């Protein structure tokens, strides 16, 4: 499957229909302006809270695909946000 075909498949089917929380391996690039991808992010954050060890490697945040990553951004500060924790497994 070409990258274009994979992107078209994900766009039509949706992340929540192909995401397996029992095996969330690989790299994820999520657009948090889309509700479905925010839900996937919340699930991944909830899993990070439950699983021991370092499980977010090379994480970063960008305001858009064309900008550089925000320097010094870490997921740790977001893990304790009550909104994310209470709705992590919607």
C-alpha angles and dihedrals in degrees: 000000000000120000089252092052091047091051091048090050093051091046093052099039099034133228095267091058094053100032114102111197090193090063110022096162128150134042120313126202107187130186103218092197087075115077095217092054091047088056090052089050091051091050091050091049091049090051090049089055092052101042121074123232135027106322102153106071123175093003119172144162128224127179088220139356091259097055130078120258116271105262115241095011113152132180091223093081091054096048093076097048106120094219092058096043097048094049099034095116104039 
